[in-house]
Amino acid sequence: MEWYFVILLVAVVFVFMEFVAWFTHKYVMHGFLWVLHKDHHIRDGRKYEWNDLFALFFSIPSIILIYLGYSEFDYRFWIGVGIFSYGVAYFLFHDVYVHQRVKMLSGVSNRYLRATVRAHRDHHKPRFYANYGFLLAPVKYYIEEFRKKG
C-alpha cells in the first residue's frame, strides 16, 4: 500500500469513528445498554465504572482487524489502526482531560477544548438529551467560544 493511501485510510476511519461513537452513545449507551452507561453520569469519584466495559467492546474490532491484517499490513491492519487511534484520542480527551480520571492534561486549554468540554458537561446535566459526540460538539458551542474575547 502506498503511504499516502495508508494516511488517508487511517484519517477517514478516525473521522468515521466519531460518527460511530455518536450513534452508539445515543442509541446504545443511552438506549438498551443504559444499564452499563448510567453510572458514568453519576460523578462520584469512583475509579472504575460499568461504563468502562464499552472500551473493551470498542477495542475488539480494532484488535481483530489489526491481527487479520498484520501479516501483510493490508487495509484491515490500517483500519484497525484508525479505530485504535480514535480510541486513544477518546481516552485522552474524555477520560483524562474532561473527567480527570487520570490526573494529567489539566493545564491544557484552547477554544476547541473549552467548547467541546462545555458540550460534554451539558450532556451530563439531568434530563439534557443532546451532545452525544465525543471529540466534536454541536457547532453552536464553537461559535460561542470563538466569539469570546481572548
C-alpha positions as YAML, in Angstrom:
chain: A
units: angstrom
residues:
- id: 1
  name: MET
  ca: [0.00, 0.00, 0.00]
- id: 2
  name: GLU
  ca: [1.20, 3.48, -0.81]
- id: 3
  name: TRP
  ca: [1.96, 5.65, 2.24]
- id: 4
  name: TYR
  ca: [-0.47, 8.40, 1.19]
- id: 5
  name: PHE
  ca: [-3.30, 5.85, 0.91]
- id: 6
  name: VAL
  ca: [-2.43, 4.50, 4.36]
- id: 7
  name: ILE
  ca: [-2.56, 8.01, 5.87]
- id: 8
  name: LEU
  ca: [-5.84, 8.75, 4.10]
- id: 9
  name: LEU
  ca: [-7.39, 5.45, 5.18]
- id: 10
  name: VAL
  ca: [-6.39, 5.89, 8.83]
- id: 11
  name: ALA
  ca: [-7.67, 9.50, 8.81]
- id: 12
  name: VAL
  ca: [-11.00, 8.58, 7.20]
- id: 13
  name: VAL
  ca: [-11.53, 5.74, 9.68]
- id: 14
  name: PHE
  ca: [-10.62, 8.05, 12.58]
- id: 15
  name: VAL
  ca: [-13.19, 10.65, 11.47]
- id: 16
  name: PHE
  ca: [-15.81, 7.98, 10.76]
- id: 17
  name: MET
  ca: [-15.36, 6.65, 14.29]
- id: 18
  name: GLU
  ca: [-16.71, 9.92, 15.68]
- id: 19
  name: PHE
  ca: [-19.98, 9.17, 13.88]
- id: 20
  name: VAL
  ca: [-19.90, 5.57, 15.14]
- id: 21
  name: ALA
  ca: [-19.25, 6.84, 18.68]
- id: 22
  name: TRP
  ca: [-22.06, 9.42, 18.42]
- id: 23
  name: PHE
  ca: [-24.53, 6.82, 17.10]
- id: 24
  name: THR
  ca: [-23.53, 4.23, 19.70]
- id: 25
  name: HIS
  ca: [-23.61, 6.78, 22.51]
- id: 26
  name: LYS
  ca: [-27.09, 7.99, 21.57]
- id: 27
  name: TYR
  ca: [-28.83, 4.75, 20.60]
- id: 28
  name: VAL
  ca: [-26.93, 2.06, 22.52]
- id: 29
  name: MET
  ca: [-25.44, 3.69, 25.63]
- id: 30
  name: HIS
  ca: [-28.49, 5.88, 26.18]
- id: 31
  name: GLY
  ca: [-30.71, 3.10, 24.84]
- id: 32
  name: PHE
  ca: [-30.78, -0.59, 25.59]
- id: 33
  name: LEU
  ca: [-27.37, -0.61, 27.35]
- id: 34
  name: TRP
  ca: [-28.16, 2.36, 29.60]
- id: 35
  name: VAL
  ca: [-27.73, -0.09, 32.50]
- id: 36
  name: LEU
  ca: [-23.97, -0.07, 31.75]
- id: 37
  name: HIS
  ca: [-23.67, 3.63, 30.91]
- id: 38
  name: LYS
  ca: [-25.75, 5.28, 33.63]
- id: 39
  name: ASP
  ca: [-23.04, 5.06, 36.29]
- id: 40
  name: HIS
  ca: [-20.90, 7.31, 34.07]
- id: 41
  name: HIS
  ca: [-23.48, 10.06, 34.58]
- id: 42
  name: ILE
  ca: [-23.07, 9.76, 38.36]
- id: 43
  name: ARG
  ca: [-19.81, 11.56, 39.03]
- id: 44
  name: ASP
  ca: [-18.84, 10.28, 42.48]
- id: 45
  name: GLY
  ca: [-15.10, 9.77, 42.03]
- id: 46
  name: ARG
  ca: [-15.17, 6.01, 41.54]
- id: 47
  name: LYS
  ca: [-12.07, 4.63, 39.89]
- id: 48
  name: TYR
  ca: [-13.99, 2.10, 37.78]
- id: 49
  name: GLU
  ca: [-17.43, 2.24, 36.18]
- id: 50
  name: TRP
  ca: [-19.59, -0.31, 34.39]
- id: 51
  name: ASN
  ca: [-19.33, 2.14, 31.51]
- id: 52
  name: ASP
  ca: [-15.65, 1.14, 31.16]
- id: 53
  name: LEU
  ca: [-16.83, -2.08, 29.52]
- id: 54
  name: PHE
  ca: [-17.57, -0.06, 26.39]
- id: 55
  name: ALA
  ca: [-13.82, 0.46, 25.94]
- id: 56
  name: LEU
  ca: [-13.46, -3.31, 25.79]
- id: 57
  name: PHE
  ca: [-16.38, -3.62, 23.35]
- id: 58
  name: PHE
  ca: [-14.94, -0.94, 21.06]
- id: 59
  name: SER
  ca: [-11.42, -2.40, 21.16]
- id: 60
  name: ILE
  ca: [-12.47, -5.81, 19.84]
- id: 61
  name: PRO
  ca: [-12.95, -4.77, 16.16]
- id: 62
  name: SER
  ca: [-9.63, -2.93, 16.24]
- id: 63
  name: ILE
  ca: [-7.77, -5.92, 17.69]
- id: 64
  name: ILE
  ca: [-9.33, -8.33, 15.20]
- id: 65
  name: LEU
  ca: [-8.59, -6.09, 12.19]
- id: 66
  name: ILE
  ca: [-5.00, -5.44, 13.27]
- id: 67
  name: TYR
  ca: [-4.48, -9.17, 13.80]
- id: 68
  name: LEU
  ca: [-6.02, -10.13, 10.45]
- id: 69
  name: GLY
  ca: [-4.06, -7.52, 8.50]
- id: 70
  name: TYR
  ca: [-0.74, -7.73, 10.35]
- id: 71
  name: SER
  ca: [0.99, -10.31, 8.17]
- id: 72
  name: GLU
  ca: [0.80, -8.12, 5.06]
- id: 73
  name: PHE
  ca: [-0.02, -4.73, 6.57]
- id: 74
  name: ASP
  ca: [-3.08, -4.64, 4.33]
- id: 75
  name: TYR
  ca: [-6.14, -2.39, 4.57]
- id: 76
  name: ARG
  ca: [-7.52, -4.36, 7.55]
- id: 77
  name: PHE
  ca: [-4.45, -3.52, 9.60]
- id: 78
  name: TRP
  ca: [-4.74, 0.18, 8.82]
- id: 79
  name: ILE
  ca: [-8.49, 0.28, 9.50]
- id: 80
  name: GLY
  ca: [-7.72, -1.31, 12.88]
- id: 81
  name: VAL
  ca: [-5.06, 1.36, 13.46]
- id: 82
  name: GLY
  ca: [-7.63, 4.07, 12.65]
- id: 83
  name: ILE
  ca: [-10.08, 2.62, 15.17]
- id: 84
  name: PHE
  ca: [-7.29, 2.25, 17.74]
- id: 85
  name: SER
  ca: [-6.16, 5.86, 17.14]
- id: 86
  name: TYR
  ca: [-9.68, 7.11, 17.75]
- id: 87
  name: GLY
  ca: [-9.81, 5.05, 20.95]
- id: 88
  name: VAL
  ca: [-6.59, 6.63, 22.19]
- id: 89
  name: ALA
  ca: [-7.84, 10.14, 21.33]
- id: 90
  name: TYR
  ca: [-11.16, 9.38, 23.03]
- id: 91
  name: PHE
  ca: [-9.43, 8.10, 26.18]
- id: 92
  name: LEU
  ca: [-7.08, 11.09, 26.38]
- id: 93
  name: PHE
  ca: [-9.84, 13.62, 25.76]
- id: 94
  name: HIS
  ca: [-12.79, 12.10, 27.58]
- id: 95
  name: ASP
  ca: [-11.37, 10.13, 30.47]
- id: 96
  name: VAL
  ca: [-8.11, 12.02, 31.08]
- id: 97
  name: TYR
  ca: [-8.89, 15.62, 30.07]
- id: 98
  name: VAL
  ca: [-12.63, 16.05, 30.66]
- id: 99
  name: HIS
  ca: [-13.29, 13.76, 33.62]
- id: 100
  name: GLN
  ca: [-9.71, 13.79, 35.03]
- id: 101
  name: ARG
  ca: [-9.84, 10.05, 35.79]
- id: 102
  name: VAL
  ca: [-6.08, 10.17, 35.27]
- id: 103
  name: LYS
  ca: [-4.64, 13.36, 36.74]
- id: 104
  name: MET
  ca: [-2.87, 14.96, 33.80]
- id: 105
  name: LEU
  ca: [-3.54, 17.42, 30.97]
- id: 106
  name: SER
  ca: [-5.45, 19.68, 33.39]
- id: 107
  name: GLY
  ca: [-3.44, 22.77, 32.43]
- id: 108
  name: VAL
  ca: [-4.09, 22.42, 28.69]
- id: 109
  name: SER
  ca: [-6.75, 24.70, 27.22]
- id: 110
  name: ASN
  ca: [-7.78, 26.25, 23.95]
- id: 111
  name: ARG
  ca: [-11.05, 27.30, 22.33]
- id: 112
  name: TYR
  ca: [-11.73, 23.90, 20.76]
- id: 113
  name: LEU
  ca: [-11.19, 22.10, 24.06]
- id: 114
  name: ARG
  ca: [-13.25, 24.59, 26.10]
- id: 115
  name: ALA
  ca: [-16.19, 24.36, 23.67]
- id: 116
  name: THR
  ca: [-16.09, 20.58, 23.45]
- id: 117
  name: VAL
  ca: [-15.78, 20.16, 27.21]
- id: 118
  name: ARG
  ca: [-18.71, 22.54, 27.80]
- id: 119
  name: ALA
  ca: [-20.86, 20.49, 25.41]
- id: 120
  name: HIS
  ca: [-19.89, 17.31, 27.23]
- id: 121
  name: ARG
  ca: [-20.63, 18.82, 30.62]
- id: 122
  name: ASP
  ca: [-24.03, 19.94, 29.33]
- id: 123
  name: HIS
  ca: [-24.61, 16.36, 28.20]
- id: 124
  name: HIS
  ca: [-24.15, 15.23, 31.80]
- id: 125
  name: LYS
  ca: [-26.83, 17.57, 33.12]
- id: 126
  name: PRO
  ca: [-30.01, 15.81, 34.27]
- id: 127
  name: ARG
  ca: [-32.64, 15.48, 31.54]
- id: 128
  name: PHE
  ca: [-30.34, 17.03, 28.90]
- id: 129
  name: TYR
  ca: [-30.75, 14.81, 25.87]
- id: 130
  name: ALA
  ca: [-28.18, 16.10, 23.39]
- id: 131
  name: ASN
  ca: [-24.46, 16.33, 22.63]
- id: 132
  name: TYR
  ca: [-23.68, 12.67, 22.05]
- id: 133
  name: GLY
  ca: [-20.40, 13.26, 20.23]
- id: 134
  name: PHE
  ca: [-17.09, 12.76, 21.97]
- id: 135
  name: LEU
  ca: [-14.46, 14.71, 20.06]
- id: 136
  name: LEU
  ca: [-16.85, 17.03, 18.21]
- id: 137
  name: ALA
  ca: [-19.63, 19.08, 19.72]
- id: 138
  name: PRO
  ca: [-22.55, 20.86, 18.09]
- id: 139
  name: VAL
  ca: [-21.36, 23.91, 16.13]
- id: 140
  name: LYS
  ca: [-23.09, 26.37, 18.48]
- id: 141
  name: TYR
  ca: [-20.53, 25.63, 21.22]
- id: 142
  name: TYR
  ca: [-17.62, 26.53, 18.93]
- id: 143
  name: ILE
  ca: [-19.36, 29.68, 17.68]
- id: 144
  name: GLU
  ca: [-19.98, 30.82, 21.26]
- id: 145
  name: GLU
  ca: [-16.41, 30.08, 22.30]
- id: 146
  name: PHE
  ca: [-14.81, 31.75, 19.28]
- id: 147
  name: ARG
  ca: [-16.96, 34.88, 19.76]
- id: 148
  name: LYS
  ca: [-15.47, 35.39, 23.20]
- id: 149
  name: LYS
  ca: [-12.55, 37.79, 23.52]
- id: 150
  name: GLY
  ca: [-9.18, 36.13, 24.09]
...
